[in-house]
Amino acid sequence: MKPEAKTEQAPWTPPFCTIVGADTENLAYRACSLCERALPDLGGPCSLCSLRTPSPPVKLLYRLLLSIATFDRVLVVVSFDRAARTLLGCPAHEFLQFCSAHPGAARKAGQLLEGEMCRMTLKASKKGNAEHLRVVSVEPLRTGFRPIIHSLREIYSNGGNS
């Protein structure tokens, strides 16, 4: 008998998507800076890399949940670091530092994302066990789009009540 070939689902790129909501409450996670595996929130080193490196450094990466509307459906997708940076405009640690210095900035970021039209390439997880499709790439369609961090800096330099 032939072993079954593992078929990977092809990426899906709808002509356009509109962001109808963004969960900015919990938009980053701790990861090992060597292998980028997710680490527990409570701390502790990467169990794989700590065997080779005494204290592997930790970094923050984005995990941004978005509700999007395509031409025929509304669905929740997850945008990890590379794709989320396109929308947010800076590394996760920098964004979180800004939000901690400016209460309400994370909520405002979600509001700024609402209504943005994008072209997204979506794909199921490699293991096939994820709850949401992943955003492989995102291209904002609005002429003059500026990443969210630029808008937030402008808002909060003018008093932050916009």
Backbone torsions as a table, in degrees:
resi	resn	phi	psi	omega
1	MET	NA	143.1	176.7
2	LYS	-81.3	138.6	173.7
3	PRO	-69.0	144.1	-179.3
4	GLU	-70.3	134.1	176.8
5	ALA	-78.7	135.3	179.2
6	LYS	-77.1	116.8	-179.3
7	THR	-95.0	127.4	179.4
8	GLU	-98.5	132.3	-178.9
9	GLN	-67.2	135.0	-179.5
10	ALA	-70.5	149.9	176.5
11	PRO	-62.6	152.6	179.9
12	TRP	-119.2	125.7	179.0
13	THR	-122.8	94.0	175.3
14	PRO	-65.2	155.9	-177.8
15	PRO	-57.6	-35.3	175.7
16	PHE	-159.2	157.7	175.7
17	CYS	-135.0	146.7	173.3
18	THR	-115.3	128.7	177.2
19	ILE	-76.2	119.5	-179.8
20	VAL	-104.1	-10.8	177.3
21	GLY	-171.8	152.9	178.4
22	ALA	-139.9	132.0	176.7
23	ASP	-89.1	101.3	-177.9
24	THR	-102.4	9.8	178.9
25	GLU	-72.4	-39.2	-172.9
26	ASN	-136.2	65.5	-168.1
27	LEU	-98.0	8.6	178.6
28	ALA	-141.8	159.0	177.1
29	TYR	-139.2	157.0	178.2
30	ARG	-80.0	138.2	179.1
31	ALA	-141.2	152.2	174.5
32	CYS	-67.9	131.7	-178.3
33	SER	-76.6	-11.0	178.2
34	LEU	-87.8	-47.5	-175.1
35	CYS	-113.7	-7.6	179.6
36	GLU	63.4	21.7	173.1
37	ARG	-73.7	144.8	177.4
38	ALA	-65.6	140.8	178.9
39	LEU	-113.5	154.6	178.0
40	PRO	-63.6	148.9	-179.1
41	ASP	-63.6	-27.5	-175.2
42	LEU	-77.7	-4.0	178.9
43	GLY	109.2	-169.5	-178.1
44	GLY	97.6	145.8	-178.2
45	PRO	-79.7	170.9	175.5
46	CYS	-68.1	124.5	-176.9
47	SER	-65.8	-28.7	179.7
48	LEU	-78.1	-50.7	-174.2
49	CYS	-78.5	-23.3	-178.8
50	SER	-69.3	-14.2	175.4
51	LEU	-70.9	-32.5	-178.7
52	ARG	-98.2	-34.1	-177.6
53	THR	-120.9	124.6	-174.5
54	PRO	-52.8	-49.5	179.3
55	SER	-133.8	81.6	-179.6
56	PRO	-62.9	136.6	-178.2
57	PRO	-66.9	157.0	-178.7
58	VAL	-112.8	145.6	174.4
59	LYS	-135.7	165.0	177.2
60	LEU	-101.6	136.3	176.6
61	LEU	-126.3	153.3	179.3
62	TYR	-76.4	144.7	166.0
63	ARG	-142.7	90.8	-172.3
64	LEU	-105.2	118.2	176.6
65	LEU	-86.7	128.7	180.0
66	LEU	-125.0	138.4	167.7
67	SER	-95.7	125.1	-178.8
68	ILE	-125.1	151.2	174.4
69	ALA	-114.0	127.0	173.8
70	THR	-101.9	-170.6	-179.4
71	PHE	-66.0	-19.9	-175.8
72	ASP	-134.1	2.3	-179.2
73	ARG	-163.3	164.7	173.7
74	VAL	-118.0	132.1	-179.4
75	LEU	-147.3	160.9	176.8
76	VAL	-98.8	131.9	178.8
77	VAL	-127.6	161.8	177.6
78	VAL	-116.7	132.5	-179.9
79	SER	-113.0	113.9	179.5
80	PHE	-86.8	-173.0	-164.3
81	ASP	-48.6	-55.6	-173.4
82	ARG	-62.0	-47.2	-178.9
83	ALA	-71.4	-39.1	-179.3
84	ALA	-65.4	-34.4	178.5
85	ARG	-61.9	-32.3	177.8
86	THR	-60.0	-41.6	-179.3
87	LEU	-80.3	-41.4	-173.2
88	LEU	-89.0	-29.8	169.9
89	GLY	89.3	8.1	179.1
90	CYS	-161.9	166.3	176.7
91	PRO	-63.7	156.1	-176.3
92	ALA	-58.8	-41.8	-178.2
93	HIS	-63.2	-37.6	179.3
94	GLU	-67.6	-41.6	179.3
95	PHE	-63.9	-44.1	-179.8
96	LEU	-67.4	-34.8	175.3
97	GLN	-63.2	-42.3	178.5
98	PHE	-62.0	-44.4	-178.7
99	CYS	-66.4	-34.8	178.6
100	SER	-72.2	-29.1	177.7
101	ALA	-79.6	-20.5	-177.4
102	HIS	-130.6	88.5	179.6
103	PRO	-54.7	136.8	-178.7
104	GLY	92.8	-9.5	-177.4
105	ALA	-66.7	-36.7	179.6
106	ALA	-65.0	-43.3	178.1
107	ARG	-63.5	-41.0	178.6
108	LYS	-63.7	-36.8	177.7
109	ALA	-60.2	-43.3	177.2
110	GLY	-61.2	-40.8	178.2
111	GLN	-65.5	-38.8	179.6
112	LEU	-67.3	-31.3	179.1
113	LEU	-73.6	-29.0	-177.9
114	GLU	-61.0	130.4	178.8
115	GLY	93.0	-12.1	178.5
116	GLU	-65.2	132.0	175.6
117	MET	-98.0	134.6	-175.1
118	CYS	-140.6	161.2	165.5
119	ARG	-105.3	121.4	-177.9
120	MET	-121.7	141.2	169.2
121	THR	-101.5	123.5	-175.8
122	LEU	-114.0	146.8	-178.5
123	LYS	-150.8	147.1	174.0
124	ALA	-71.0	158.2	179.8
125	SER	-63.7	155.9	-179.2
126	LYS	-62.5	-35.9	-179.1
127	LYS	-83.7	-15.8	178.2
128	GLY	78.0	11.9	-176.2
129	ASN	-111.5	7.5	-177.9
130	ALA	-83.0	149.4	-178.5
131	GLU	-73.4	-34.1	-174.3
132	HIS	-120.2	153.9	170.8
133	LEU	-66.1	151.5	178.8
134	ARG	-100.2	143.9	174.1
135	VAL	-85.8	112.5	179.8
136	VAL	-81.0	-41.6	176.6
137	SER	-148.8	155.1	179.3
138	VAL	-140.1	137.0	178.7
139	GLU	-131.5	107.3	177.2
140	PRO	-61.3	138.3	-175.9
141	LEU	-97.0	-15.5	-178.1
142	ARG	-72.9	129.1	174.8
143	THR	-63.8	133.3	180.0
144	GLY	81.4	14.5	177.6
145	PHE	-57.8	134.4	173.9
146	ARG	-120.5	137.6	177.8
147	PRO	-54.4	150.9	-173.3
148	ILE	-57.1	-36.7	-178.3
149	ILE	-61.3	-34.1	178.8
150	HIS	-65.4	-43.4	178.1
151	SER	-65.2	-41.7	179.5
152	LEU	-63.2	-42.5	179.4
153	ARG	-61.4	-40.3	178.7
154	GLU	-65.8	-45.6	-179.8
155	ILE	-60.9	-48.3	-174.7
156	TYR	-78.6	-16.2	173.3
157	SER	-79.0	-16.6	178.5
158	ASN	-104.5	21.6	176.4
159	GLY	110.1	-20.9	172.9
160	GLY	76.3	10.4	-178.1
161	ASN	-104.8	13.4	-178.9
162	SER	-70.6	NA	NA
